[in-house]
Amino acid sequence: MLAAADFGIDPSAVTFTKDIAPILARSCVQCHRAGGAAPMAFTSYQAVRRFAPRIRNKTAIRDRMGAMPPWYVEKDIGIQHYKQDPSLTDEELAKIQAWANNGAPEGDPADLKVELDPVSEDGWRIEPDLIVKSNEVFVEAGVPDWWGEIEPIDIPLEHDRYVKAVEIREVNDVPSEGSGRETVGARYVFHHLIYISRVPGAHLLEATGWPVHEVGRNPDFFSEEAGRLLKAGSQITSESAHLHSNGTDTRAHLEFGFEFFPEDYAPKYETARLGIGDGLNISIAPDQNGQELHAYNVLEDNLKIIAFEPHLHAPGDRMCLEAIWKQHIETLSCVGYDHNWVRTYSFAENYEPLLPKGTVLHITGYMNNTESNSNVPDTRNWQGSGNRSVANMFIDLGIQLRLSDEEFVAEMAKRREVLDLDVNDHVIGCPLCMAEIPLLPDIVEEEGGEPIVVSDVEASAAAEFLGTWTLPLESPQGTFNIGLEFSEGDDGMLAASVNPPTSPPEDASSIRRSDDGLVLKFTLTAFGSSIPATITLTSADEANTMNAVVDLAGFSLSGTATKEGG
């Protein structure tokens, strides 16, 4: 508990109208209103007063499950600047505690300067330019969980638009008050929705991926430099929908709100597709707190992190994101976790981490499988990995941008200028910001400044690869071809160009010998993101053919490459 006197405040002088109402208006009534996610409204003094002890206790939790408002960034470590941050200051917590302990006085009505129940409030936390709705579903009370797909939703756009922010909300007929259902999960029937947008008939790789919708999720904000593309004539199609009963017969639908950039907007950077997590080595012992999970990813590109999104399941208690650059180890963010309120934490402009290639990203998950965690139904059980909430996941689903070396250096220069930094300053999440000459990893460059392909294969020793190859790949959405062109470089080393179906040809960034073949690395543009990809070619039984495995950030496809004219 915090003392109001420590902030020069007379505890007996704290009132609802002067001190508490402004806090509720900023951080609470978005949910605590008619039709909101909360089980009670905080739109008048009479409605709030009887909940004063609960408000005091819930806000005092601050950054762990059960805290209100549901925003769990730890305030004593890592970056502290985020978009739409509803968290309370120490002084605000002290006022709430003094007010509740003093009998929750109303104060002078003339001191009320905020509107707690605005008539124009429509519940959106963004300013949507386009709203589309799913078909209605009906979930009976007490039925088993259902997994499947929702019907496609048409997007009524005549021209492509870039999206600045997206928010999804469930609209249903569960009463916000008086239902006896006082948890977030009991207010809704959509547990989650994984979805994409795609023009009917277009290949899957041309689809745009979107953040997962989950119970209690806040809006997602995309970078000013990398809006997400919503194509004209496209549809929202689901890849996994999960419905659950909330104990009441419920009719519900989803509303998708898209806020657009201006029509002449063009993205500056590419969205990266970075996987960091571990779904194989999850082992949660029964009746134990403080259990840790770890996952790492070595960055192959310079990265700008737009958002951090911890994803755990019921035993999840906390996750930390750490960056390791040479001898420099720094925590970027630590947040508590509550599976009732899945949060994404969008860094404020000019506070997004800027990390050079070669940085090791490290996430640590902290798991609580004891009776102190009310989200776990039976703490006597061991838990492993799985899709259900009583099993576990361990992933950072955040948003990142891929930067070239020139873009990375320019971003650091902008950061120094905007924040007015000098050599004695330190910027969390930017290990090279204060370097007079950016200490980028060694890059072999041509005279023109363009990086060349790193190849350890002499063309004369790989004559069987020289020429043009076609690699057909089977996917759930049908067959598509990747073209490969092998040639001898000016230095006598093997060079390769990769021609995917959805983006221009790109030179392989790395060509290495495997035991009986080649390993190529390149970047594929798909799902609206840049995806690091690897093609492994090995000998096949027939002449002028090669077995191929394509790894797309952990998703693998296989096929047989055939040499043209072979």
Protein Blocks (a to p, Z undefined) as FASTA:
>chain_A
ZZfklnopafklpcfklmmmmmmmmmmmmmmcghiabfbdcfbfklmmmmmmmmmmmmmn
opaghiacddfbdfkgcjfbdehiabdcfklmmmmmmmmmnopagbjfklpmbdfbdfkl
goiabdcfbdcddddddddehiacddddddddddddfbdcddfbdcdddddfbdfehnlp
acfklmpmbfbacdddddehiafklpccdddddehiacddddfklccdddehiacddfbd
cdddehiacddddddddddddfkbccfbdcdddddddfklgccdehiehiacddddddfb
dcddfbdcddddfklnbdcddddehjbccdfbdcdddfklccdddddehiaccddehiac
ddddddddbfklmkbmblkbccdddfbfklccdddfbdcddddfklmmmmmmmmmmmnop
afkbccehiaklmpmbacbddddddfkopacdddfbdfklmmmmgccdddddddfkbccd
ddddddddfkopacdddddfkbccdddfbdcddfklccddddddeehiacdddddddddf
behiacddddeehiacddddddehZZ
